[in-house]
Amino acid sequence: MCRKLALAATALMALTAASPALAWGKKPAPVAAPATSGSDASDPNKPAKATLQERQAADRMEPLARAAFWAAQFNLDPKDTDAGLHLSAAMRAMGRYEEANDVVQQLLVTSPDNVDALLESARVAVASGQGFFAVAPAQKAMALAPTDWRAPSLLAVGLAQIGRTAEALQATRKAMAMAPDNPTVLSNAAMFYASQGDRAQAETLLRKAILAPGAGVQVHQNLALVLGLEGKFDEAEQIQREDLPPQMAANNMAYLKNAANAAGDK
């Protein structure tokens, strides 16, 4: 991979942390927070907290509806950590990074040592391409939960985004040692190697990742990204069209072809 393609892969590391249901660069629609079913016994005009079953069902909603559901829950109780984490994740998945960060920082004010909130803070920073702001929460999460592979994996991405390559490699290797078969660890490691120009290693790791139990659409999309940036458009497009709606897949392929062509002109 030439240097320009490596830089393109680095820039896209942030975008691939977002939901694959969001086309690269597409702006999300506004989010409204509807009332949930039921009401508070002390105030019949105030919606009640959702039941466990309703919360579980929310994760199967479309992104906009999911964000609205969790916004309503978090508005009901700003100390509801679970609702706050889900709301931040939903906002992040739609590319609403500033709002996602506002939510997670509110959680950290009241629970500064909450590992999940620290990791979500790092995810928001990474997804928005501001890796510098992922380093501190990821490092704190590592100190609080030294056996949790998520912290070094996120730390590696944040460090790679700000050019601290040697430290990023160290964190990548730490995460892989802790969870060698985890598809998220493998995928994040692959994107690090892609950003450094090591296409062969990135492709090998991603092909292993897509076969691992629990591998999601994002892992497939990262493989499509690496293949597309290297000009392997047929396979990249096949993966895109298996995972995404036709227009979104077409938009992503157009982006990859433009990136590869621009690199070839250099």
Order of alpha helices (4+ residues) and beta strands (2+ residues): alpha-alpha-alpha-alpha-alpha-alpha-alpha-alpha-alpha-alpha-alpha-alpha-alpha-alpha
